[in-house]
Amino acid sequence: MPDTSELVSWSGLLLGLGVPAIILCWLGARALKRRLLRHQSSEQPFTIQDLRDMRSRGQITEQEFEAMRAAVLQKFNSDVSAQSPGGSQPDDAEDDHPSTPPSE
């Protein structure tokens, strides 16, 4: 059985190397997550509520929230306009006959 001083030195070595390794892994994972969130594909896997929750938990900054929220809204608007019969034209552009006759 090893003596107490040997156990103390091994545990000190493990703590001295293990804790910094855990912190570095955590920081690396966080940096990777932020990078992936910034450079995500055109498909938007998040809802605005998901983004709000991530912001409130501190997983993303206010600036990241605003950028990702704008991307979600832009994707939503482009999907809606692509599905509408007139494409991406505003509703006013399709109205050839105004509802009020011109005044004379």
SVG drawing of the C-alpha trace seen along z (x, -y; Angstrom):
<svg xmlns="http://www.w3.org/2000/svg" viewBox="-64 -66 69 68">
<polyline fill="none" stroke="black" stroke-width="0.4" points="0.0,0.0 1.5,-3.4 2.2,-5.8 0.2,-9.0 2.8,-11.4 2.8,-9.5 -1.0,-9.6 -1.0,-13.3 1.6,-14.0 -0.4,-11.9 -3.6,-13.6 -1.9,-17.0 -0.5,-16.1 -3.9,-14.9 -5.6,-18.0 -2.9,-20.2 -3.3,-18.6 -6.9,-17.5 -8.6,-20.8 -6.9,-22.9 -7.6,-20.1 -11.3,-20.2 -11.4,-24.0 -9.6,-24.0 -12.0,-21.4 -15.0,-23.4 -13.7,-26.6 -13.0,-24.7 -16.5,-23.3 -18.0,-26.7 -15.9,-28.3 -16.9,-25.6 -20.6,-26.0 -20.4,-29.7 -18.6,-29.2 -21.2,-26.7 -24.0,-29.0 -22.5,-31.8 -21.9,-29.7 -24.9,-27.5 -26.4,-26.2 -29.3,-27.9 -31.7,-25.7 -32.7,-27.3 -32.9,-24.7 -33.9,-27.3 -37.1,-29.1 -37.0,-32.6 -38.1,-31.2 -35.1,-28.8 -32.9,-31.8 -34.5,-33.7 -33.9,-30.8 -30.3,-30.5 -29.8,-34.2 -31.4,-34.1 -29.1,-31.1 -26.1,-33.1 -25.2,-30.7 -25.3,-33.5 -24.7,-37.2 -27.2,-39.9 -25.4,-40.6 -25.5,-36.9 -29.2,-36.8 -30.0,-39.8 -28.1,-38.4 -29.6,-34.9 -33.1,-36.4 -32.7,-38.4 -31.6,-35.3 -34.6,-33.3 -37.0,-36.1 -35.3,-36.5 -35.6,-32.7 -39.2,-32.8 -40.0,-35.8 -38.2,-34.2 -40.1,-30.9 -43.5,-32.7 -42.8,-34.8 -41.6,-31.8 -44.9,-30.0 -47.1,-32.9 -48.5,-32.9 -46.9,-36.2 -43.4,-35.1 -41.5,-37.8 -43.4,-40.8 -45.2,-42.9 -49.0,-42.7 -49.3,-46.3 -47.4,-45.3 -50.0,-42.7 -52.9,-45.0 -53.5,-46.3 -56.9,-47.7 -57.0,-50.1 -60.1,-49.7 -60.9,-53.4 -61.5,-55.0 -59.3,-57.9 -60.8,-61.3 -61.6,-63.6"/>
</svg>
